[in-house]
Amino acid sequence: MKNLIKLTIALLLLSGFTMFAQNQDEDYSKYPGYVNFGDLSVFEKGDEVTEVLIDQNLLKMVAKFTKGKEDSSNALSNLIGGLKLIRVNTFKVSPSSKGELLSKVKLIEKDLKKKKWERMVKAKSKGEITNIFVKTDNNSDKIIGLTIMSIDKSGEASFVNIVGNIDMETIGKLSNKFDIPGLDSLNNK
């Protein structure tokens, strides 16, 4: 998950623009691939918090800058150009609030299932949980949303939501290139 954050930060640096260039008026909740995680700040412990929010305008600029002669550059450009929003939240959770956060994850899971999201991955073991869901467009079977919720033994929580046209094969290939854990298995889907 940390590599996904590194990739996202690299994309920001490539664009040459700050987060202030975002279109704050856009209502991303209207997109079916959007997931409302609610207020996650109540679970944050300490200073180890990362929040990344990259909107459609910034993604389009990054897509233009990443176009190149290499197939991987064009794949990255095409992937980014079809996205509306990338949201990443990572933080440490205190042991006392970990149970409450796990309950919140279960509520989000229930809501996703109700909204016809498909679970691709569910990994659960002592004190750890990882869920990956995708939302497909009913008319075309294209993937229009990807959500990852993960809490590990050390108490690090990660919540990711990618909204837009998502090419899973390209994400799988790019995840191998950028060493994004958990997404490399998507290459075979």
C-alpha positions in Angstrom: 0.0 0.0 0.0 2.9 2.3 0.7 4.0 1.9 -2.9 0.6 3.0 -4.1 1.0 6.1 -2.1 4.5 6.7 -3.6 3.1 6.3 -7.1 0.3 8.8 -6.3 2.8 11.3 -4.9 5.0 10.8 -8.0 2.1 11.6 -10.2 1.5 14.8 -8.3 5.2 15.8 -8.8 5.0 15.0 -12.5 2.1 17.4 -12.9 3.9 20.4 -11.4 0.7 21.5 -9.7 -0.3 21.5 -6.1 -3.4 20.1 -4.6 -4.8 23.6 -4.7 -5.4 23.2 -8.4 -8.2 20.8 -7.7 -11.8 21.5 -8.6 -13.3 21.6 -5.2 -16.8 22.1 -6.6 -17.0 18.6 -8.2 -19.4 16.2 -6.5 -17.7 12.8 -6.8 -20.5 11.1 -4.9 -22.6 11.2 -8.1 -20.2 8.6 -9.7 -21.2 5.0 -9.1 -17.5 4.1 -8.4 -17.3 6.5 -5.5 -17.2 5.1 -1.9 -18.0 7.3 1.1 -15.7 6.1 3.9 -17.0 8.7 6.3 -14.8 10.5 8.8 -11.8 8.4 9.2 -9.9 11.0 11.3 -11.5 9.8 14.5 -9.5 6.6 14.2 -6.1 8.2 13.5 -3.5 7.7 16.1 -0.4 10.0 16.2 1.3 11.8 13.4 1.5 9.0 10.8 -1.3 10.1 8.6 -1.4 10.3 4.8 -4.3 11.7 2.8 -4.1 11.9 -1.0 -7.0 13.3 -3.1 -6.3 13.7 -6.8 -9.3 14.9 -8.8 -10.2 14.6 -12.5 -8.6 17.8 -13.6 -5.2 17.0 -12.1 -5.4 13.4 -13.4 -6.0 14.7 -17.0 -2.9 17.0 -16.7 -0.8 14.1 -15.4 -2.1 11.9 -18.3 -0.9 14.5 -20.8 2.5 14.7 -19.1 3.0 10.9 -18.9 2.4 10.3 -22.6 5.5 9.0 -24.2 7.0 6.6 -26.7 7.2 3.7 -24.4 4.2 1.3 -24.1 4.3 1.6 -20.3 4.1 5.4 -20.5 1.1 5.3 -22.9 -0.5 2.6 -20.7 -0.1 4.8 -17.6 -1.4 7.9 -19.5 -4.4 6.0 -20.8 -5.1 4.6 -17.3 -4.9 7.9 -15.6 -6.8 9.7 -18.3 -9.9 7.6 -17.7 -10.0 8.2 -14.0 -12.2 10.7 -12.1 -10.7 10.5 -8.6 -8.0 8.8 -6.6 -8.5 8.9 -2.8 -6.0 7.3 -0.4 -6.1 7.4 3.4 -3.5 5.7 5.5 -3.0 6.0 9.2 -2.1 4.2 12.4 -5.0 3.0 14.6 -4.8 2.7 18.3 -5.5 -0.7 19.7 -8.5 0.6 21.6 -10.2 1.9 18.4 -9.2 -1.0 16.1 -12.4 -2.9 16.9 -14.5 0.1 16.1 -12.7 0.6 12.8 -13.3 -3.1 11.9 -17.0 -2.6 12.6 -16.9 0.4 10.3 -15.3 -1.7 7.6 -18.1 -4.3 8.0 -20.7 -1.6 7.5 -19.0 -0.3 4.4 -18.8 -3.9 3.1 -22.5 -4.3 3.6 -23.2 -1.0 1.8 -21.0 -2.0 -1.1 -22.7 -5.4 -1.5 -26.1 -3.6 -1.4 -24.9 -1.3 -4.2 -23.8 -4.4 -6.2 -20.1 -4.0 -5.8 -18.2 -7.3 -6.3 -15.6 -8.5 -3.9 -12.4 -9.6 -5.6 -10.3 -10.3 -2.5 -11.1 -11.0 1.1 -8.1 -11.9 3.3 -8.7 -12.2 7.0 -6.3 -13.6 9.7 -5.5 -12.8 13.3 -5.9 -9.0 13.6 -5.7 -8.4 9.9 -8.2 -7.8 7.2 -8.0 -6.8 3.5 -10.9 -6.4 1.1 -10.8 -5.4 -2.5 -14.1 -4.5 -4.3 -14.8 -3.5 -7.8 -17.9 -1.8 -9.3 -18.8 -2.5 -12.9 -21.0 -0.6 -15.2 -24.2 -2.6 -15.8 -24.4 -1.6 -19.5 -20.8 -2.5 -20.5 -19.2 -4.6 -17.8 -16.4 -2.0 -17.6 -14.9 -1.4 -14.2 -15.8 2.0 -12.9 -14.7 1.8 -9.3 -12.1 0.1 -7.2 -12.0 0.1 -3.4 -9.4 -1.3 -1.0 -9.8 -1.5 2.8 -7.0 -2.9 4.8 -6.0 -3.1 8.4 -2.8 -4.9 9.4 -1.5 -6.4 12.7 0.6 -3.3 13.4 -2.5 -1.1 13.3 -1.8 0.5 9.9 -5.1 1.1 8.1 -5.4 1.9 4.4 -8.6 3.0 2.6 -8.3 3.5 -1.2 -11.0 4.5 -3.7 -10.3 4.9 -7.4 -13.2 6.2 -9.5 -13.5 6.2 -13.3 -12.8 3.8 -16.2 -10.4 1.3 -14.8 -8.5 -1.1 -17.0 -7.6 -4.0 -14.7 -5.0 -5.5 -17.1 -3.2 -2.2 -17.2 -3.4 -1.8 -13.5 -1.9 -5.2 -13.0 1.0 -4.5 -15.4 1.6 -1.1 -13.8 1.4 -2.5 -10.3 4.3 -4.9 -11.3 6.3 -2.0 -12.6 5.7 0.2 -9.6 5.7 -2.8 -7.1 2.2 -2.0 -5.7 1.3 -4.9 -3.4 -2.1 -6.5 -3.7 -2.8 -5.1 -7.2 -0.5 -7.4 -9.1 -3.0 -10.2 -8.8 -5.4 -8.1 -10.8 -3.3 -8.7 -13.9 -4.8 -12.2 -14.1 -8.5 -11.2 -13.8 
